[in-house]
Amino acid sequence: NAGVTQTPKFQVLKTGQSMTLQCAQDMNHEYMSWYRQDPGMGLRLIHYSVGAGITDQGEVPNGYNVSRSTTEDFPLRLLSAAPSQTSVYFCASSYSMPSLRERHNEQFFGPGTRLTVL
Amino acid sequence: EDQVTQSPEALRLQEGESSSLNCSYTVSGLRGLFWYRQDPGKGPEFLFTLYSAGEEKEKERLKATLTKKESFLHITAPKPEDSATYLCAVQADSNYQLIWGAGTKLIIKP
């Protein structure tokens, strides 16, 4: 199993450009999520999905879109890049979705995409 | 407001010098506390889940403990390969999404 894969590993954008960060998992996990990691801060949830066709917003969704057409893929789109979106982006997956009744499962993370917006 | 704070921000130890990392949390009700390890340039990797005060989990040189206000990650006789950033995250009753701490960067010198 490849686990969680992300592409590209590095990307430089100019302000206003758009792009898609790719994420795929081969573990048949229902739950997938996107985080951003900034220096001195904890991981922050951008968007998440509980299955194909179902997505929802996390803590910091503005400026990002997601879709989940298959169980395996969960791309993150930056609509119009801004310098504030310079960050390291991680995709993660887990077997099932956490809820108010269910606890979080172990999450599997991809290697990350380091994005710089000039 | 639910909050997770990790200390220290960075810790330098000599090989074999035991120590502890702290994760203190303020949440309305704890459903679970998670420890992850993150190597430079990589994504976090799961270590432990703790659910209730008094619980302990061990893995090689690492032992995680939990009280009602904080968790400790004890590292015994560390080796250089234990160098990494250790992340703590909490799932609270009020919000099923994880709240992450900023991490402790651990450096073990040979």
gemmi code that builds the backbone of each chain (N, CA, C; Angstrom):
import gemmi

chains = {
    "A": [
        ("ASN", (0.836, -1.217, 0.000), (0.000, 0.000, 0.000), (0.862, 1.255, 0.000)),
        ("ALA", (0.484, 2.226, -0.831), (1.211, 3.485, -0.856), (0.811, 4.387, 0.308)),
        ("GLY", (-0.358, 4.139, 0.906), (-0.831, 4.984, 2.005), (-1.483, 6.236, 1.446)),
        ("VAL", (-1.097, 7.398, 1.971), (-1.612, 8.687, 1.517), (-0.523, 9.371, 0.693)),
        ("THR", (-0.860, 9.713, -0.534), (0.106, 10.388, -1.398), (-0.379, 11.791, -1.712)),
        ("GLN", (0.571, 12.716, -1.849), (0.256, 14.104, -2.169), (1.187, 14.589, -3.266)),
        ("THR", (0.629, 15.367, -4.168), (1.441, 16.038, -5.184), (0.908, 17.446, -5.402)),
        ("PRO", (1.775, 18.420, -5.733), (3.234, 18.294, -5.768), (3.834, 18.363, -4.369)),
        ("LYS", (5.117, 18.193, -4.243), (5.784, 18.313, -2.953), (6.106, 19.781, -2.659)),
        ("PHE", (6.427, 20.536, -3.695), (6.720, 21.954, -3.560), (5.983, 22.712, -4.665)),
        ("GLN", (5.572, 23.946, -4.365), (4.913, 24.768, -5.372), (5.095, 26.230, -5.024)),
        ("VAL", (5.409, 27.040, -6.042), (5.476, 28.486, -5.882), (4.432, 29.098, -6.802)),
        ("LEU", (3.594, 29.947, -6.246), (2.550, 30.618, -7.003), (2.703, 32.129, -6.884)),
        ("LYS", (2.133, 32.817, -7.847), (2.018, 34.269, -7.730), (0.628, 34.592, -7.196)),
        ("THR", (0.520, 35.717, -6.522), (-0.775, 36.156, -6.000), (-1.806, 36.172, -7.121)),
        ("GLY", (-2.972, 35.565, -6.842), (-4.057, 35.538, -7.803), (-4.124, 34.271, -8.646)),
        ("GLN", (-3.052, 33.512, -8.675), (-3.071, 32.263, -9.431), (-3.907, 31.222, -8.690)),
        ("SER", (-4.386, 30.240, -9.439), (-5.119, 29.141, -8.826), (-4.354, 27.839, -9.058)),
        ("MET", (-4.618, 26.873, -8.212), (-3.995, 25.575, -8.400), (-4.735, 24.525, -7.571)),
        ("THR", (-4.457, 23.274, -7.866), (-5.050, 22.161, -7.144), (-3.958, 21.308, -6.531)),
        ("LEU", (-4.090, 21.061, -5.232), (-3.222, 20.113, -4.538), (-3.908, 18.753, -4.568)),
        ("GLN", (-3.158, 17.742, -4.987), (-3.741, 16.420, -5.126), (-3.485, 15.576, -3.882)),
        ("CYS", (-4.464, 14.750, -3.544), (-4.339, 13.813, -2.436), (-5.055, 12.533, -2.805)),
        ("ALA", (-4.414, 11.403, -2.557), (-5.035, 10.108, -2.814), (-4.631, 9.129, -1.722)),
        ("GLN", (-5.567, 8.212, -1.403), (-5.260, 7.155, -0.435), (-5.782, 5.830, -0.978)),
        ("ASP", (-5.057, 4.767, -0.630), (-5.416, 3.441, -1.158), (-5.809, 2.489, -0.031)),
        ("MET", (-6.299, 3.036, 1.080), (-6.657, 2.223, 2.242), (-8.172, 2.080, 2.401)),
        ("ASN", (-8.923, 2.581, 1.430), (-10.385, 2.531, 1.471), (-10.947, 3.255, 2.702)),
        ("HIS", (-10.293, 4.337, 3.088), (-10.742, 5.104, 4.243), (-11.917, 6.007, 3.876)),
        ("GLU", (-12.889, 6.079, 4.797), (-14.048, 6.940, 4.578), (-13.696, 8.408, 4.790)),
        ("TYR", (-12.936, 8.682, 5.838), (-12.728, 10.044, 6.290), (-11.413, 10.592, 5.744)),
        ("MET", (-11.487, 11.762, 5.086), (-10.290, 12.435, 4.604), (-10.369, 13.895, 4.987)),
        ("SER", (-9.197, 14.490, 5.186), (-9.182, 15.882, 5.626), (-7.952, 16.585, 5.083)),
        ("TRP", (-8.044, 17.905, 5.047), (-6.917, 18.762, 4.680), (-6.599, 19.685, 5.857)),
        ("TYR", (-5.298, 19.766, 6.175), (-4.808, 20.653, 7.219), (-3.761, 21.584, 6.610)),
        ("ARG", (-3.571, 22.717, 7.271), (-2.412, 23.530, 7.004), (-1.592, 23.655, 8.280)),
        ("GLN", (-0.277, 23.728, 8.105), (0.632, 23.809, 9.251), (1.519, 25.030, 9.081)),
        ("ASP", (1.424, 25.937, 10.033), (2.193, 27.165, 10.025), (3.100, 27.201, 11.245)),
        ("PRO", (4.262, 27.865, 11.132), (5.223, 27.898, 12.256), (4.586, 28.424, 13.532)),
        ("GLY", (4.828, 27.726, 14.636), (4.339, 28.178, 15.933), (2.870, 27.924, 16.181)),
        ("MET", (2.207, 27.255, 15.245), (0.778, 26.999, 15.404), (0.494, 25.510, 15.253)),
        ("GLY", (-0.601, 25.089, 15.831), (-1.021, 23.714, 15.626), (-1.619, 23.529, 14.243)),
        ("LEU", (-1.758, 22.277, 13.839), (-2.434, 21.989, 12.586), (-3.844, 22.566, 12.613)),
        ("ARG", (-4.252, 23.154, 11.493), (-5.603, 23.713, 11.409), (-6.364, 23.048, 10.271)),
        ("LEU", (-7.579, 22.638, 10.573), (-8.398, 21.900, 9.621), (-9.017, 22.854, 8.614)),
        ("ILE", (-8.859, 22.523, 7.323), (-9.398, 23.376, 6.264), (-10.761, 22.856, 5.798)),
        ("HIS", (-10.778, 21.640, 5.303), (-12.003, 20.966, 4.862), (-11.867, 19.481, 5.184)),
        ("TYR", (-12.999, 18.811, 5.243), (-12.965, 17.375, 5.436), (-14.101, 16.709, 4.669)),
        ("SER", (-14.007, 15.385, 4.553), (-15.014, 14.623, 3.814), (-15.253, 13.308, 4.538)),
        ("VAL", (-16.519, 12.927, 4.623), (-16.867, 11.676, 5.301), (-17.194, 10.574, 4.317)),
        ("GLY", (-17.047, 10.855, 3.031), (-17.277, 9.853, 2.009), (-17.455, 10.530, 0.668)),
        ("ALA", (-17.495, 9.731, -0.390), (-17.649, 10.270, -1.741), (-18.916, 11.125, -1.827)),
        ("GLY", (-18.755, 12.329, -2.351), (-19.863, 13.244, -2.524), (-20.231, 14.075, -1.318)),
        ("ILE", (-19.519, 13.906, -0.198), (-19.860, 14.621, 1.042), (-18.628, 15.350, 1.558)),
        ("THR", (-18.725, 16.673, 1.621), (-17.626, 17.465, 2.172), (-18.186, 18.510, 3.134)),
        ("ASP", (-17.316, 19.035, 3.974), (-17.741, 20.071, 4.917), (-16.542, 20.929, 5.292)),
        ("GLN", (-16.847, 22.114, 5.850), (-15.804, 23.069, 6.185), (-15.210, 22.772, 7.549)),
        ("GLY", (-13.917, 23.088, 7.652), (-13.249, 23.003, 8.937), (-13.090, 24.386, 9.541)),
        ("GLU", (-11.981, 24.576, 10.236), (-11.726, 25.814, 10.971), (-11.368, 26.994, 10.064)),
        ("VAL", (-10.628, 26.730, 8.976), (-10.118, 27.813, 8.121), (-10.416, 27.531, 6.647)),
        ("PRO", (-11.676, 27.535, 6.223), (-12.004, 27.124, 4.862), (-11.893, 28.206, 3.793)),
        ("ASN", (-11.839, 29.480, 4.204), (-11.917, 30.567, 3.225), (-10.744, 30.533, 2.258)),
        ("GLY", (-11.085, 30.621, 0.948), (-10.065, 30.625, -0.094), (-9.755, 29.252, -0.651)),
        ("TYR", (-10.434, 28.231, -0.121), (-10.181, 26.849, -0.543), (-11.497, 26.154, -0.892)),
        ("ASN", (-11.421, 25.295, -1.916), (-12.544, 24.433, -2.261), (-12.085, 22.988, -2.295)),
        ("VAL", (-13.001, 22.077, -2.025), (-12.689, 20.654, -2.142), (-13.846, 19.941, -2.828)),
        ("SER", (-13.546, 18.739, -3.287), (-14.570, 17.845, -3.831), (-14.125, 16.421, -3.534)),
        ("ARG", (-15.070, 15.504, -3.535), (-14.742, 14.087, -3.283), (-15.622, 13.249, -4.208)),
        ("SER", (-15.115, 13.024, -5.412), (-15.889, 12.260, -6.392), (-15.671, 10.756, -6.226)),
        ("THR", (-14.562, 10.361, -5.618), (-14.278, 8.946, -5.364), (-13.814, 8.788, -3.923)),
        ("THR", (-13.816, 7.564, -3.419), (-13.306, 7.310, -2.077), (-11.818, 7.633, -1.986)),
        ("GLU", (-11.088, 7.412, -3.079), (-9.630, 7.510, -3.038), (-9.092, 8.938, -3.089)),
        ("ASP", (-9.765, 9.840, -3.802), (-9.177, 11.145, -4.108), (-9.891, 12.293, -3.400)),
        ("PHE", (-9.078, 13.267, -2.957), (-9.635, 14.411, -2.243), (-8.787, 15.637, -2.567)),
        ("PRO", (-8.995, 16.249, -3.726), (-8.168, 17.404, -4.108), (-8.579, 18.688, -3.392)),
        ("LEU", (-7.598, 19.539, -3.164), (-7.823, 20.848, -2.542), (-7.506, 21.926, -3.569)),
        ("ARG", (-8.464, 22.806, -3.818), (-8.269, 23.868, -4.810), (-8.104, 25.215, -4.139)),
        ("LEU", (-7.052, 25.918, -4.538), (-6.879, 27.312, -4.140), (-7.436, 28.166, -5.263)),
        ("LEU", (-8.412, 28.988, -4.945), (-9.166, 29.701, -5.978), (-8.394, 30.893, -6.537)),
        ("SER", (-7.807, 31.683, -5.648), (-7.029, 32.859, -6.033), (-5.990, 33.051, -4.932)),
        ("ALA", (-4.785, 32.540, -5.178), (-3.786, 32.434, -4.119), (-3.415, 33.796, -3.532)),
        ("ALA", (-3.212, 33.801, -2.218), (-2.800, 34.997, -1.482), (-1.576, 34.643, -0.637)),
        ("PRO", (-0.716, 35.622, -0.345), (0.467, 35.339, 0.480), (0.131, 34.681, 1.818)),
        ("SER", (-1.052, 34.955, 2.367), (-1.463, 34.348, 3.639), (-1.684, 32.843, 3.526)),
        ("GLN", (-1.725, 32.340, 2.298), (-1.897, 30.905, 2.098), (-0.553, 30.176, 1.984)),
        ("THR", (0.537, 30.908, 2.119), (1.848, 30.275, 2.200), (1.882, 29.397, 3.441)),
        ("SER", (2.121, 28.105, 3.234), (2.013, 27.161, 4.339), (2.452, 25.786, 3.851)),
        ("VAL", (2.444, 24.833, 4.765), (2.613, 23.422, 4.410), (1.253, 22.764, 4.567)),
        ("TYR", (0.825, 22.066, 3.528), (-0.500, 21.472, 3.504), (-0.389, 19.951, 3.617)),
        ("PHE", (-1.180, 19.408, 4.536), (-1.205, 17.963, 4.740), (-2.605, 17.429, 4.497)),
        ("CYS", (-2.637, 16.321, 3.789), (-3.851, 15.545, 3.625), (-3.775, 14.363, 4.586)),
        ("ALA", (-4.908, 13.984, 5.161), (-4.923, 12.859, 6.091), (-6.169, 12.020, 5.847)),
        ("SER", (-6.094, 10.760, 6.219), (-7.267, 9.890, 6.113), (-7.349, 8.995, 7.337)),
        ("SER", (-8.561, 8.559, 7.632), (-8.742, 7.574, 8.697), (-9.928, 6.695, 8.363)),
        ("TYR", (-10.016, 5.574, 9.073), (-10.997, 4.549, 8.730), (-12.423, 5.076, 8.791)),
        ("SER", (-12.729, 5.806, 9.845), (-14.101, 6.287, 9.968), (-14.104, 7.708, 10.476)),
        ("MET", (-15.259, 8.323, 10.365), (-15.372, 9.721, 10.718), (-15.579, 9.898, 12.215)),
        ("PRO", (-14.872, 10.844, 12.818), (-15.171, 11.168, 14.213), (-16.512, 11.884, 14.297)),
        ("SER", (-17.180, 11.715, 15.388), (-18.456, 12.395, 15.563), (-18.628, 12.671, 17.043)),
        ("LEU", (-19.751, 13.244, 17.408), (-19.996, 13.516, 18.813), (-20.152, 12.211, 19.605)),
        ("ARG", (-20.428, 11.120, 18.890), (-20.528, 9.839, 19.586), (-19.268, 8.995, 19.403)),
        ("GLU", (-18.634, 9.148, 18.264), (-17.491, 8.305, 17.948), (-16.189, 9.061, 18.161)),
        ("ARG", (-15.206, 8.383, 18.688), (-13.911, 9.013, 18.900), (-13.114, 9.002, 17.600)),
        ("HIS", (-12.110, 9.866, 17.545), (-11.195, 9.887, 16.410), (-10.432, 8.565, 16.338)),
        ("ASN", (-10.222, 8.110, 15.116), (-9.302, 7.011, 14.887), (-7.932, 7.576, 14.558)),
        ("GLU", (-6.937, 6.683, 14.531), (-5.609, 7.037, 14.052), (-5.729, 7.633, 12.657)),
        ("GLN", (-5.088, 8.776, 12.442), (-5.084, 9.385, 11.123), (-3.752, 9.096, 10.440)),
        ("PHE", (-3.825, 8.860, 9.137), (-2.635, 8.636, 8.317), (-2.425, 9.888, 7.475)),
        ("PHE", (-1.230, 10.448, 7.566), (-0.933, 11.687, 6.878), (-0.078, 11.456, 5.640)),
        ("GLY", (-0.290, 12.311, 4.638), (0.586, 12.346, 3.492), (1.867, 13.091, 3.814)),
        ("PRO", (2.800, 13.162, 2.862), (4.099, 13.797, 3.100), (4.048, 15.318, 3.062)),
        ("GLY", (2.945, 15.897, 2.619), (2.803, 17.353, 2.626), (3.169, 18.015, 1.312)),
        ("THR", (2.598, 19.206, 1.121), (2.944, 20.087, -0.001), (3.352, 21.430, 0.591)),
        ("ARG", (4.573, 21.861, 0.272), (5.042, 23.167, 0.759), (4.720, 24.208, -0.303)),
        ("LEU", (3.811, 25.122, 0.031), (3.329, 26.125, -0.918), (3.819, 27.503, -0.518)),
        ("THR", (4.384, 28.218, -1.492), (4.796, 29.611, -1.295), (4.025, 30.478, -2.285)),
        ("VAL", (3.389, 31.520, -1.763), (2.653, 32.460, -2.613), (3.359, 33.811, -2.551)),
        ("LEU", (3.813, 34.263, -3.709), (4.581, 35.519, -3.759), (3.682, 36.712, -4.043)),
    ],
    "B": [
        ("GLU", (-12.935, 28.596, 25.928), (-12.480, 28.132, 24.600), (-11.549, 26.932, 24.776)),
        ("ASP", (-11.781, 25.907, 23.962), (-10.927, 24.721, 24.007), (-9.518, 25.073, 23.533)),
        ("GLN", (-8.526, 24.592, 24.258), (-7.150, 24.986, 23.955), (-6.181, 23.870, 24.310)),
        ("VAL", (-5.105, 23.759, 23.524), (-4.045, 22.790, 23.787), (-2.708, 23.519, 23.733)),
        ("THR", (-1.892, 23.359, 24.782), (-0.601, 24.025, 24.854), (0.485, 23.009, 25.122)),
        ("GLN", (1.535, 23.034, 24.312), (2.644, 22.108, 24.511), (3.880, 22.870, 24.987)),
        ("SER", (4.619, 22.228, 25.886), (5.862, 22.827, 26.386), (6.880, 21.735, 26.672)),
        ("PRO", (8.185, 22.082, 26.554), (8.680, 23.331, 25.992), (8.511, 23.355, 24.474)),
        ("GLU", (8.833, 24.492, 23.860), (8.784, 24.558, 22.391), (9.870, 23.696, 21.789)),
        ("ALA", (11.027, 23.687, 22.435), (12.151, 22.882, 21.962), (12.903, 22.328, 23.157)),
        ("LEU", (13.482, 21.153, 22.973), (14.196, 20.477, 24.062), (15.405, 19.768, 23.472)),
        ("ARG", (16.570, 20.111, 24.001), (17.809, 19.465, 23.556), (18.323, 18.577, 24.678)),
        ("LEU", (18.566, 17.324, 24.371), (19.044, 16.361, 25.347), (20.265, 15.637, 24.802)),
        ("GLN", (21.066, 15.149, 25.710), (22.145, 14.253, 25.321), (21.571, 12.842, 25.177)),
        ("GLU", (22.169, 12.060, 24.341), (21.753, 10.667, 24.212), (21.775, 10.010, 25.587)),
        ("GLY", (20.679, 9.327, 25.911), (20.587, 8.653, 27.200), (20.001, 9.492, 28.324)),
        ("GLU", (19.805, 10.784, 28.085), (19.274, 11.689, 29.116), (17.746, 11.692, 29.052)),
        ("SER", (17.108, 11.127, 30.028), (15.639, 11.009, 30.035), (14.976, 12.344, 30.362)),
        ("SER", (13.768, 12.543, 29.839), (13.028, 13.775, 30.106), (11.555, 13.577, 29.740)),
        ("SER", (10.783, 14.657, 29.875), (9.348, 14.589, 29.577), (8.903, 15.802, 28.794)),
        ("LEU", (7.941, 15.583, 27.903), (7.287, 16.652, 27.173), (5.876, 16.797, 27.738)),
        ("ASN", (5.388, 18.045, 27.758), (4.097, 18.308, 28.369), (3.068, 18.767, 27.352)),
        ("CYS", (1.840, 18.307, 27.523), (0.709, 18.768, 26.731), (-0.420, 19.094, 27.715)),
        ("SER", (-0.683, 20.368, 27.908), (-1.778, 20.747, 28.809), (-2.988, 21.162, 27.982)),
        ("TYR", (-4.162, 20.850, 28.464), (-5.358, 21.124, 27.677), (-6.467, 21.717, 28.546)),
        ("THR", (-7.271, 22.537, 27.901), (-8.455, 23.118, 28.532), (-9.606, 22.846, 27.592)),
        ("VAL", (-10.428, 21.867, 27.936), (-11.576, 21.520, 27.099), (-12.765, 21.267, 28.010)),
        ("SER", (-13.935, 21.345, 27.420), (-15.169, 21.162, 28.193), (-15.319, 19.717, 28.647)),
        ("GLY", (-14.845, 18.805, 27.872), (-14.884, 17.393, 28.241), (-13.979, 16.643, 27.299)),
        ("LEU", (-13.118, 15.806, 27.830), (-12.124, 15.137, 26.990), (-12.664, 13.814, 26.462)),
        ("ARG", (-12.622, 13.652, 25.132), (-12.993, 12.369, 24.545), (-11.758, 11.542, 24.197)),
        ("GLY", (-10.639, 12.229, 23.944), (-9.416, 11.495, 23.633), (-8.263, 12.448, 23.447)),
        ("LEU", (-7.053, 11.983, 23.795), (-5.841, 12.766, 23.595), (-4.883, 11.934, 22.759)),
        ("PHE", (-4.305, 12.552, 21.749), (-3.510, 11.840, 20.758), (-2.096, 12.413, 20.716)),
        ("TRP", (-1.112, 11.530, 20.591), (0.265, 11.936, 20.361), (0.699, 11.457, 18.978)),
        ("TYR", (1.358, 12.390, 18.260), (1.912, 12.088, 16.950), (3.382, 12.513, 16.936)),
        ("ARG", (4.149, 11.855, 16.081), (5.543, 12.222, 15.865), (5.667, 12.743, 14.436)),
        ("GLN", (6.429, 13.835, 14.246), (6.615, 14.386, 12.913), (8.100, 14.586, 12.651)),
        ("ASP", (8.614, 13.900, 11.644), (10.004, 14.081, 11.215), (10.063, 15.229, 10.217)),
        ("PRO", (11.217, 15.890, 10.103), (11.334, 17.034, 9.186), (10.948, 16.663, 7.756)),
        ("GLY", (10.099, 17.493, 7.157), (9.706, 17.271, 5.773), (8.711, 16.153, 5.566)),
        ("LYS", (8.136, 15.645, 6.652), (7.178, 14.528, 6.544), (5.889, 14.856, 7.281)),
        ("GLY", (4.877, 14.039, 7.039), (3.629, 14.206, 7.745), (3.678, 13.558, 9.121)),
        ("PRO", (2.783, 13.976, 10.026), (2.741, 13.374, 11.354), (2.439, 11.881, 11.279)),
        ("GLU", (2.982, 11.165, 12.273), (2.786, 9.717, 12.367), (2.219, 9.403, 13.746)),
        ("PHE", (1.151, 8.635, 13.772), (0.442, 8.328, 15.016), (1.312, 7.544, 15.996)),
        ("LEU", (1.234, 7.938, 17.284), (1.923, 7.208, 18.350), (0.926, 6.558, 19.318)),
        ("PHE", (0.122, 7.398, 19.996), (-0.744, 6.902, 21.067), (-2.090, 7.613, 21.073)),
        ("THR", (-3.092, 6.927, 21.642), (-4.343, 7.557, 22.040), (-4.583, 7.244, 23.512)),
        ("LEU", (-4.953, 8.276, 24.285), (-5.307, 8.105, 25.694), (-6.724, 8.625, 25.883)),
        ("TYR", (-7.545, 7.919, 26.666), (-8.952, 8.277, 26.774), (-9.356, 8.768, 28.156)),
        ("SER", (-8.688, 8.283, 29.202), (-9.152, 8.670, 30.537), (-7.967, 8.873, 31.475)),
        ("ALA", (-8.176, 9.741, 32.477), (-7.127, 10.052, 33.439), (-6.610, 8.777, 34.092)),
        ("GLY", (-5.298, 8.692, 34.222), (-4.685, 7.520, 34.813), (-4.193, 6.515, 33.780)),
        ("GLU", (-4.629, 6.684, 32.555), (-4.248, 5.743, 31.504), (-2.796, 5.983, 31.086)),
        ("GLU", (-2.088, 4.921, 30.732), (-0.713, 4.999, 30.259), (-0.556, 4.094, 29.036)),
        ("LYS", (0.287, 4.534, 28.109), (0.601, 3.716, 26.938), (2.104, 3.777, 26.722)),
        ("GLU", (2.697, 2.678, 26.268), (4.145, 2.627, 26.048), (4.468, 2.107, 24.664)),
        ("LYS", (5.575, 2.630, 24.141), (6.082, 2.150, 22.857), (7.581, 2.408, 22.842)),
        ("GLU", (8.344, 1.358, 22.917), (9.808, 1.444, 22.938), (10.238, 2.378, 24.068)),
        ("ARG", (10.906, 3.485, 23.759), (11.426, 4.371, 24.799), (10.416, 5.443, 25.210)),
        ("LEU", (9.231, 5.405, 24.662), (8.217, 6.411, 24.928), (7.107, 5.870, 25.813)),
        ("LYS", (6.678, 6.700, 26.761), (5.514, 6.372, 27.568), (4.656, 7.620, 27.705)),
        ("ALA", (3.384, 7.498, 27.372), (2.447, 8.610, 27.482), (1.529, 8.384, 28.676)),
        ("THR", (1.311, 9.454, 29.443), (0.414, 9.395, 30.591), (-0.597, 10.525, 30.501)),
        ("LEU", (-1.700, 10.371, 31.228), (-2.795, 11.344, 31.130), (-3.365, 11.639, 32.510)),
        ("THR", (-3.531, 12.949, 32.799), (-4.282, 13.386, 33.971), (-5.478, 14.200, 33.480)),
        ("LYS", (-6.225, 14.789, 34.398), (-7.412, 15.545, 34.000), (-7.069, 16.881, 33.350)),
        ("LYS", (-5.797, 17.301, 33.459), (-5.431, 18.599, 32.894), (-4.305, 18.519, 31.879)),
        ("GLU", (-3.550, 17.420, 31.873), (-2.390, 17.381, 31.005), (-1.957, 15.953, 30.697)),
        ("SER", (-1.120, 15.871, 29.685), (-0.511, 14.595, 29.327), (0.990, 14.801, 29.251)),
        ("PHE", (1.715, 13.762, 29.635), (3.156, 13.792, 29.518), (3.613, 12.699, 28.558)),
        ("LEU", (4.613, 13.043, 27.778), (5.271, 12.039, 26.950), (6.676, 11.889, 27.524)),
        ("HIS", (6.883, 10.781, 28.217), (8.161, 10.516, 28.850), (9.048, 9.776, 27.865)),
        ("ILE", (10.282, 10.236, 27.753), (11.219, 9.545, 26.887), (12.405, 9.081, 27.742)),
        ("THR", (12.634, 7.787, 27.721), (13.652, 7.173, 28.571), (14.862, 6.779, 27.736)),
        ("ALA", (16.049, 7.219, 28.195), (17.309, 6.897, 27.506), (17.189, 7.118, 26.011)),
        ("PRO", (16.871, 8.350, 25.588), (16.629, 8.587, 24.159), (17.875, 8.398, 23.306)),
        ("LYS", (17.603, 8.100, 22.037), (18.646, 7.949, 21.028), (18.481, 9.039, 19.974)),
        ("PRO", (19.517, 9.330, 19.200), (19.400, 10.374, 18.165), (18.212, 10.178, 17.228)),
        ("GLU", (17.851, 8.937, 16.958), (16.720, 8.695, 16.064), (15.369, 9.064, 16.671)),
        ("ASP", (15.340, 9.401, 17.937), (14.114, 9.906, 18.572), (13.915, 11.392, 18.306)),
        ("SER", (14.894, 12.036, 17.700), (14.766, 13.453, 17.362), (13.624, 13.646, 16.377)),
        ("ALA", (12.723, 14.542, 16.718), (11.533, 14.798, 15.906), (10.731, 15.878, 16.606)),
        ("THR", (9.659, 16.315, 15.955), (8.683, 17.171, 16.632), (7.531, 16.289, 17.082)),
        ("TYR", (7.139, 16.432, 18.331), (6.061, 15.629, 18.902), (4.827, 16.514, 19.058)),
        ("LEU", (3.738, 16.074, 18.444), (2.488, 16.822, 18.427), (1.451, 16.163, 19.319)),
        ("CYS", (0.696, 17.000, 19.989), (-0.395, 16.542, 20.842), (-1.700, 17.099, 20.267)),
        ("ALA", (-2.754, 16.317, 20.293), (-4.063, 16.771, 19.820), (-5.145, 16.229, 20.744)),
        ("VAL", (-6.214, 16.991, 20.859), (-7.296, 16.639, 21.775), (-8.629, 16.622, 21.030)),
        ("GLN", (-9.452, 15.645, 21.325), (-10.833, 15.639, 20.854), (-11.710, 15.950, 22.051)),
        ("ALA", (-12.510, 17.024, 21.924), (-13.345, 17.469, 23.041), (-14.795, 17.046, 22.824)),
        ("ASP", (-15.566, 17.026, 23.910), (-16.987, 16.703, 23.810), (-17.731, 17.693, 22.926)),
        ("SER", (-17.297, 18.971, 22.990), (-18.045, 20.039, 22.327), (-17.817, 20.096, 20.824)),
        ("ASN", (-16.709, 19.505, 20.348), (-16.358, 19.610, 18.933), (-15.563, 18.372, 18.561)),
        ("TYR", (-16.120, 17.566, 17.699), (-15.461, 16.287, 17.454), (-14.207, 16.396, 16.621)),
        ("GLN", (-13.913, 17.573, 16.065), (-12.662, 17.741, 15.331), (-11.504, 17.951, 16.315)),
        ("LEU", (-10.328, 17.545, 15.911), (-9.166, 17.625, 16.788), (-8.679, 19.061, 16.954)),
        ("ILE", (-8.192, 19.346, 18.171), (-7.517, 20.608, 18.466), (-6.049, 20.256, 18.673)),
        ("TRP", (-5.178, 20.877, 17.894), (-3.761, 20.515, 17.895), (-2.919, 21.525, 18.660)),
        ("GLY", (-1.918, 21.027, 19.361), (-0.894, 21.876, 19.927), (0.151, 22.201, 18.873)),
        ("ALA", (1.024, 23.157, 19.194), (2.040, 23.614, 18.234), (3.244, 22.680, 18.165)),
        ("GLY", (3.354, 21.769, 19.124), (4.430, 20.786, 19.065), (5.631, 21.128, 19.917)),
        ("THR", (6.403, 20.090, 20.244), (7.701, 20.234, 20.906), (8.751, 19.609, 20.008)),
        ("LYS", (9.753, 20.408, 19.665), (10.854, 19.896, 18.843), (11.909, 19.295, 19.754)),
        ("LEU", (12.129, 18.009, 19.626), (13.073, 17.284, 20.468), (14.333, 16.975, 19.665)),
        ("ILE", (15.484, 17.366, 20.210), (16.766, 17.105, 19.567), (17.611, 16.292, 20.527)),
        ("ILE", (18.050, 15.121, 20.072), (18.893, 14.245, 20.880), (20.289, 14.234, 20.276)),
        ("LYS", (21.257, 14.715, 21.043), (22.636, 14.783, 20.561), (23.391, 13.519, 20.944)),
        ("PRO", (24.183, 12.978, 20.001), (24.935, 11.746, 20.309), (26.086, 12.026, 21.265)),
    ],
}
model = gemmi.Model(1)
for chain_id, residues in chains.items():
    chain = gemmi.Chain(chain_id)
    for i, (resn, *xyz) in enumerate(residues, 1):
        res = gemmi.Residue()
        res.name, res.seqid = resn, gemmi.SeqId(i, " ")
        for name, pos in zip(("N", "CA", "C"), xyz):
            atom = gemmi.Atom()
            atom.name, atom.element = name, gemmi.Element(name[0])
            atom.pos, atom.b_iso = gemmi.Position(*pos), 0.0
            res.add_atom(atom)
        chain.add_residue(res)
    model.add_chain(chain)
structure = gemmi.Structure()
structure.add_model(model)
structure.setup_entities()
